[in-house]
Amino acid sequence: MPLVNVQIIENVFTSELKQEIIQKITDTMISIEGESLREVTWVKIDEVKEGNWGIGGHPLTAADVHRMQMAEA
């Protein structure tokens, strides 16, 4: 059965947003594999410590992500 592993930087998403991620990813998988597999479709969220995730050679923090989110608004 499918296991979707999502990696995010800690302190970026609230518990409510993580629940939304789980629900929406599950719904997406069910749209592909069929409703009968909902109960065996797993979504796992791993939180990576701030600064242990890098892009372009630079460590990324929750504050960096929040600045990116504000720039999109």
C-alpha positions as CSV (number, residue, x, y, z in Angstrom):
1,M,0.0,0.0,0.0
2,P,1.3,3.5,-0.7
3,L,3.3,5.5,1.8
4,V,3.9,9.1,1.0
5,N,6.7,10.7,3.0
6,V,6.6,14.5,3.3
7,Q,9.6,16.4,4.7
8,I,9.1,19.9,6.0
9,I,11.2,22.3,8.1
10,E,10.2,22.3,11.8
11,N,8.2,25.3,13.1
12,V,6.8,26.2,9.6
13,F,3.4,24.4,9.7
14,T,0.9,24.3,12.5
15,S,-0.7,21.1,13.6
16,E,-3.9,22.1,11.7
17,L,-1.9,22.7,8.5
18,K,-0.1,19.4,8.9
19,Q,-3.5,17.7,9.2
20,E,-4.6,19.5,6.0
21,I,-1.4,18.2,4.2
22,I,-2.2,14.7,5.3
23,Q,-5.9,14.9,4.2
24,K,-5.1,16.5,0.8
25,I,-2.3,14.1,-0.1
26,T,-4.5,11.2,0.9
27,D,-7.3,12.5,-1.2
28,T,-5.0,12.9,-4.2
29,M,-3.7,9.4,-3.8
30,I,-7.3,8.1,-3.6
31,S,-8.2,9.9,-6.8
32,I,-5.5,7.8,-8.5
33,E,-5.7,4.4,-6.7
34,G,-9.4,4.3,-5.8
35,E,-11.5,4.8,-2.6
36,S,-11.1,1.2,-1.5
37,L,-7.4,1.9,-0.6
38,R,-8.1,5.0,1.7
39,E,-7.7,2.9,4.9
40,V,-4.3,1.7,3.8
41,T,-2.9,4.9,2.3
42,W,-0.3,6.3,4.7
43,V,1.1,9.8,4.8
44,K,4.1,10.5,7.0
45,I,5.4,13.9,7.9
46,D,9.0,14.3,8.9
47,E,10.1,17.6,10.4
48,V,13.7,18.5,9.7
49,K,15.5,20.8,12.2
50,E,15.9,24.4,11.1
51,G,19.2,24.9,9.5
52,N,19.6,21.2,8.5
53,W,17.9,21.9,5.2
54,G,19.8,23.8,2.6
55,I,19.0,25.4,-0.8
56,G,21.7,26.8,-3.1
57,G,24.4,26.1,-0.5
58,H,22.6,28.1,2.2
59,P,20.8,26.7,5.3
60,L,17.1,27.4,5.5
61,T,15.2,28.3,8.6
62,A,11.5,28.6,9.4
63,A,11.9,32.4,9.4
64,D,13.2,32.1,5.8
65,V,10.2,30.1,4.8
66,H,7.8,32.5,6.5
67,R,9.4,35.4,4.6
68,M,8.9,33.5,1.3
69,Q,5.2,33.0,2.2
70,M,4.8,36.7,2.9
71,A,6.4,37.6,-0.4
72,E,3.7,35.5,-2.2
73,A,0.8,37.3,-0.4
